[in-house]
Structures are given as C-alpha cells and as structure tokens.
C-alpha cells in the first residue's frame, strides 16, 4: 500500500506542474485548438504522461478513489500558484471551498480498503458502461462549445480523465505478447477516447477560468465519480468503520465544488497610495 501511495504522490506533483504549464498556455491563446498547440501545453502533456504512468502503477496497489483522491493534492498546489504567481484574488469563501475540497478528499483517500472483492460485472459489461459514458461525454463536449462558463468543461474533463483511470483499473491484458494484447483490448481504445476528451475540455476550461478553480472542479469530479464506479463495478472496498467518514468526505468535497463553481476570476486590487 505504501508503494502505491508513493506513486500516487509523485503523480500528484507531476499533475500540478502539468496544470501550471497548461494554464500558462491557456493565457496566451483565445481558441482551444490554439492552446493545444502551445509549447507549454505540449510540455504539460509530457508531465501528464509521467503522472499517468505513476497513476497506473499506483492503481496496481490501491483502489481507484484512493489514488484519485491523492492526486487531488493538486488543488492546493495550483491554488498557491494562482495566488502568489498569477496574483489571482481568492475571497475567504473561495478559500473555504478549496479547504473543504481538500479535507473531503483526504477523508475519501483514508477510507480506502486494502482488500478487493470480485468485480460486480464482467469485463464486457464494464467496457459497455465506459463506452456509453464516452459517447455521452463526446456529445456533451459538442454541446458545451457555446457555453462561456468554465465549470461545465472542468467537470467533463474530470469525468473523462477519471473514466480513463477506471478503464486502466478494469483492463486485463492477456499473457504473452503484451503489444498484441493491448491492440485487442477494447478498453485501451476507451482509455484513449476518455483521455483525449478530458484534455480537450480541461484546455477549454482553463481558457475560460482560472487554474485554481478549474483544477478544484476537475479533481473533485475525477475522484468522486470514478471512485463510486470503482466500488459499484470493480470490487474496490472501504475500510471497516469508515463508511461515515467517506460519506462526510464526499459531502465536503461536493460542498467545496459548489462554492467554486460560482466563482468568477478576479485579480487582486493593489492598495491605493495616498
């Protein structure tokens, strides 16, 4: 379990650096496609790839929601970056929202059990569920092209990349030639689709909002929904006696997100000189 947590923490650092690089790229372009071509965004993709590799390794030791909740430490790191480097102003209520999200996700991560039970659905059933989710996210992404608020795209990004984590957790590559096994595994293609959909919506959300708010919305969604899927379909478990703290953590995280979803980006106003 400690090995899995170590990989998850390293992935969290990589995720934070990626978010900062991608936020800088978003500040230099007005169209989402232009953001995707920026060198800093591409560098952020490299950091995302490193984070994803560590996440895959962590998922071999920990349940989905424990790994994803650890990754959500990016909320704190990007909030500090926005406050001290980008000079974004965070009102007390928004700081409370970020703290509530972090505390909630800590409770969720702590409630993860070490044991796993048999999945509640076969690999084919899980693949169909994820394929249906991917199709829905693609349709929603098209519908959001005319929406000017960042929170819907941030949530879709969290669902996309979180769905990718579920696909990795559910994947079973046959023994023998790993390359051939990957090519014949349907969830590999679902993973690619989820990843691409998540990144596109994340870039769009960063163009419309600030990095601290977008990251908080994105990460909480990426933890809560896939975590519930992991428990419902993949046999992830909760520690004995931790059901109430887990529910409390979920409520705190959702409460924090509900505050941040209404936030508008604003710069800190310098003090007047008399």
N, C-alpha and C positions, 0 to 999 in steps of 0.2 A: 504493500500500500504506500509506503514511504517513497518507493521508486516512482510510482505513478504520480504522487503529489509533486515530486521534484520536476518531472517532465512537464506537469501542468503549470507550475510556477514559471519555468523557463518560457513556456509558450505564452504565458501572460505578458512577460516582458517584451517578447517579440511582437505580440499583438499591439501593445501600447506604442512601440516605435513605429509600427506599420500605420496605425491610426494617425499619429502625428505627421508622418510623411505625406499620407494621403490627404489630410486636412490642409496642409500647405499647398498641395497640388490643386485642391478644390478652390482655394482662394485666388488662384491665378487663371481660372477659366470660367466661362459663363455657361458652357454646354457640357452635359455629362460625358459625351463622347470625347470631347477635348480633354477633360480631366483624365480619362482612362489612358490617354497617350502621353501625359506629362511624365518626365523622367522620375520625379519624386513619387508619383503614384506607382510607376513600374517598380521603383526601388521598394516601395511599400508592399507590393505584391511578392517580392522576394522575401521580405520579412514575414509576410503571411504564409508563404510556403514553408519557411522554417518553423513557424508557430504551428502550422497544420501537421508537420511531421512529428513534432513533440506531442501534439494533441493525440495523434493516432497511437503513439507509444503509451501515452498515459491511459488511453481507453482500454488498453490491454490489462490494466491493473485496477481501474476504478470505474464505477458506474458513470453513465453519460452526465447526469446532473451534477455529480461531484466535480468532474473535470471542467464542465462548462462554468460552474459557479466559481471555481478557482480562477479561470480566465477572466472573470468579471472584475478582477482587481484593476483591470484597465480603466474602469470608471474613475477610480481615484487618481491614477496617473495622468489621464487626459484632462481631468478637471484642474489639476495643479498646473499643467501645461497651459491650458486656456487662460487661467487666472494670472499667471506670472509672466508668460511669454507673449501671449496674444492680447493680454490686457482686457479679457472679457470680464464683465461685471456679473457676479453671482449674488443675487439677493439672498437674504437669510432663508427664505422659504425654499429656494432652489438648492441651497447648501444642505438644508434638511432633507430634501428629496434625494440628493446624492448619498448622504449618510444613511438614510433609510434603505436605499437600494443595496448599498454595500453590506450593512448589517444583515439585511434579509438574505442575501446570497451567502454570507458566511454561515448562517444557520442552515441553509439548504445544503451547503457543502458538508457541514459537520454531521448532517443526518444520514449521509450515505452509508449503506451497509457494505461489508466486505464480501458477503456471500451473494451468489446469483442462483435463481431458480430457473427451471426450464422456461423458455420463451412461451408466451401465451398464444403465439401464432407462428406458423411455419415461415420459412424464408420467402416463399412465394407470396404469402399473404402480406408480409411486411413490405416486399417490393411493390406490390399493388397499391398499398396505402401511401407509400412515399412517391410513387409515380403520380397518383392522383393529387397529392399535395403539390408536387412540382408543377403540374398542369394548372392548378388553381393559382399558384404564385405567379406564373407567367402571365396569366390573364389579368391578375390584379396589377402587375407591373405596367402593363399596357394602359390600364385604366388610370393609373396614377400620373401619367405623363402631363396632365393638365392641372395637377394639384400642386399648390405652391407652398404648402406646409411640409416641414421635414419629417415629422413623426411617422406618417404612414409608410414612407420609404424606409425609414430606420427599422420599423417593426418587420416589414417584409424582408429586409436584409438579415435581421436576426433569425427569422423563420427559415430563410434559405440556407445560411451557413450552419444553423443549428440542425436543420434537416440533413445536411451533409455529415455532421457528426453521428447522427442516428444511422445513416447509411453505412458509415465505417464500422460502427458497433455491430450492425446486423450482418455484415459481409462475411461470407465463408468461401475462401478460395481453396479449391481442391488441391490436394497434394500432387507433387510432380512439377511440371513446368509452370512456374508462377506467372510468367508473362501470358501464356495461353489461358491460364485460369482467370486472370484479370479480364482478358478480352471477352471471355464467355460469361462473366459475372454481370447480370443486369444492373445490380446496384452500383457498379462502377460508373455507368452512364447516368444514373440518377444523381450520383455524387457530383459529377461534372456539371450537370444542369443546375443543381442546387447551389454549387459554388459560384457559377457564373451569374446566376440570378441574384444571389446575395451580394456579390461585389458590385454589380451594376447599381443596385438600389442603395448600397452604402455610399457609393460615389455621389449619387444623386442627392441623398440626404445631407451629405457634407456640403454640397453646393448650396443647399437651401438653409442650413442651420449651422450652429457652432459645434465644434468637436466634442465638448464635454456633454452636452445634451444628447447629441446623436449617439455617442458611444454608450451612454447610460441606457437609452431606449433600446438600442441594438443588443447590448449584452444581456439585459434582463430578459428580453424576449428569447434570446439564444439559449438561456439557461432554463427558463420556466417551461416553455412548451416542449422542447426535446426531452427534458427531464421527465415530464409526465408521460411522454411517449415511451421512454425507456422503461419506466415502471409498468406501464399498461401492456406493452407488447414484448419487451426484450428480456424480462425477468430480473431487472435491477431491483434491489431491495433497500429497505430503510432500517436503520439500527433500531433495536428494541428500545421502546420508550421514547423515541424521537419523532413520533408522528406529529405531536402537538408543536414542538419547535419547528418542524419542517413547514407545517401549515402557517405558523406565525411568520416564518421567514418569507414564504411566498406572498403573504399579505403585505408585509413591509416592502418587499420589492415592487409589487404592483402599485402600492401607495406612492412610493418614490417616483415611479414612472409616470403615474397620473399627474403628479405635480410638474415634472419636467416636460411632459407633452404639451403643456400650455405655455411654456416659456418662450419668449422672444429674445433673440440675440441682441445684446446691447453692450456698448463699450463703456469702460469706466470713465466717468466725468472728472477731469482734473480739477483740483481745488483752485478757487479763484485767488489771485494775488492782489492784495489791497495796497 
